[in-house]
Amino acid sequence: MTSSPSEPTGLRERKKARTRAAIQRHALRLFHEQGYSATTVDQIAAAAEISPSTFFRYFPTKEATVLYDPFDPLLIEAAVGQSPELSPIGALRATMNFIREQLPAEEWERERRRQRLVFREPELRSAVLDKFAEGIDVLAELAARRTGRAADDFEVRNWAGAVVGVVLAAFLGAAADPEPDTLSVIDQAVAHLDAGLPL
């Protein structure tokens, strides 16, 4: 697992990303097959053909294998790259459409299983709320770039909090029903917010 000094940084990072993805893939499979609580770090490491110590170099806890969202960097990059003419909400919706088009069906199905697990396991559900709180900062920063305002502006953070609120509600609803496409549900939630949340 150790890279040689002459190995390019980009190659090392890609290898690390592949190893992290493999560990998470095996962990999610085991969680699905035998339950989250019944699965141990040793079992995940054995399935991924690594040592437990190598596992902990990539994930500090078993919980982290589920909470890690490999698509966060892709989402942020796609959101930043949207046309400057789009409103913050418009950029978010365009980002979700972009991700839906780019993501292979198999990867998206694995991501949906991860999301359902997060919201169905009580100990994971409480932990993921911290991730959603971090999402307010990320969205505020994106909105600030797009509007030319400060990320700590009251209205910018209020907007980011509202987006996180409707997205969280969409995730919870989608976790309870395995049929809907989560991205479509989130897009519907964001569109409802953009319309002023009419009832």
N, C-alpha and C positions, 0 to 999 in steps of 0.2 A: 504493500500500500504506500510505501515511501517513494516519492518522486526523486529522480536524480537531479543534481544541481543544475545540469544543463538542459533539463526538460523545460520547454516553454511554459510560462505561467498559464496561458490560455488552455493548453493541453491538460495541465494539472487540474485546473478548475473544472474542465469538462469531465475528467475522470472522477473527480470528487462528486460532481453533480450526478453522474451515472450511478455511483455507489450509493449515494443518499437516496436516489429514486428507487434503486433495487431494494434497499432495506425497507423503505416505506411500502413498496409493493408487496413484499413478503409479509410485513406486519399486518397490513390491511386484509390480506388473504386469510391469515391465521385468525384475526379478530372475527372475520366473517364466518369462518368454519367452526371455531370452538369458543367464541365469545371473548370480549375484551378482557374481563377480569381473569379468565382462566389462562390467558396467554402470558408467557413470561419473556423477559428479555433474552434469556438463554435460548428459548425456542425460536425467537425471531432471528437471532444471530446464527443458529444452526441452519435455519431455512435459507438464509442469505449467504451461507458458507463463509462466515467471518467469525472472529472471536468476539466474546462479549466486550472486551476492552476496545476493539475496533468499533463496535456498535456505539459505545459511549463517546467516541471521537466525533461521531456524526449527530447523535441525538443524546441530550443529557438525561432523558427519562423515556420510559415507554410512552407516556402521554404525548411527548413531543413528536413522535412518529405520526400521530394523527393530526395534531394541531399545525404541523408544518404544511403550508400551502405553496406548492411549487409554482403556482401560476401567478402569485403576487407580483414578482418582477415583470412578467410578461404583461400583466394588466396595467401596471404603472407605465411601462414603456409605451404601450399602445395608447393609453390615455394622453400622455404628453405629446404623442405624435399626431393627434387629431387636428383637423383644420382649425386655425385660430378664429375662424368666423363662427364656429359653433359655440353655443352657450355651454356653461359647465354641465348642465343636464344633457344637452345634446351630445357633448363629448363622451359622457358616460355611456349613453345608449349606443353610440357608434363603436365604442370600445367593446361592449358586450357582443355586438354583432360581429366584430372582427374576430374576437376570441372564438365565437361559435363556428365561424367559417374555418379557422386555422386549426382547431383542436381535433385530432383523430377521434372517432367514435369510441374506440376502446379506452383511450385516456380520459375522455369525458365521463364515461360510465364509471371508471375507477374513482374519479373525483366526486361523482355523485354519491358513491358508496361511502367515501370518506366523510362527506358533509352529513349524510344521514347518521353515521356513527357518532360524530361530534355532538349532534343535537339530541341523540337518544340516550347517551351515557351521561348520567348526572354529573360525575366528576369532570368529564370533558366539557360539558355544557357550561359549567361555571367558569372553567379556565378560558373558554373561547370568548367570553364576554370581555376579557382583557384585550383580546385581539381586535374586537370590534371598537373598543375605546381607542386603540392605536389608529384604527381606520379613520377616526375623526381628524387626527393630525395629518394623515396622508391626503385625505380629500380636501382639507383646508389648504394645504400647500398647492395642490393641483388647481383648485379654484382661484387661489391668489395669483398664480401664474397667468391664468386665463383672463382674469378681470383686471389685473394691475393693482390689486389691493393687497393689504398685508395679510399674512396667514393667521395672525392673531386678531384680526378685525372681528368685532362681535357678530356682524351679519354673515361673514364668511364662515366662521365656526358654527354659527347657528344653522346655516345651510348644510354644512358637512354633517352636523348632528342629525338633522332631519333625514338626510340620505341614509346614514347608518341605521336610523330607526326603521325606515321602510324596508331596507335590505334585510335587517334582522328579522322583521316580521315575515318577510317572504321566505327566508331560510327556514324558519320554524314551521311555516305552513308546508313547505316542500318536503321537509324531513318527515312530517307526519303522513305524507302521501307519496309513495315512491314513483308514481307515474309521471307527474309533470316534469318538463325540462326546467331545471332550476334557473338557467339564464333567462328563459322566457318569462318565468314568474318574476324574477328581479326586474327585468325590463318593464313589465306591466306595473310593478310597484313604483318604479322611478317615474314612469309616465303619469301615474296617478298623482305623485308628488308634484310633478311639473304642472299638472292641471289645477293645483291648489287643493288637493285631497277632497274633492267634492263627495258628498254622501247623498 
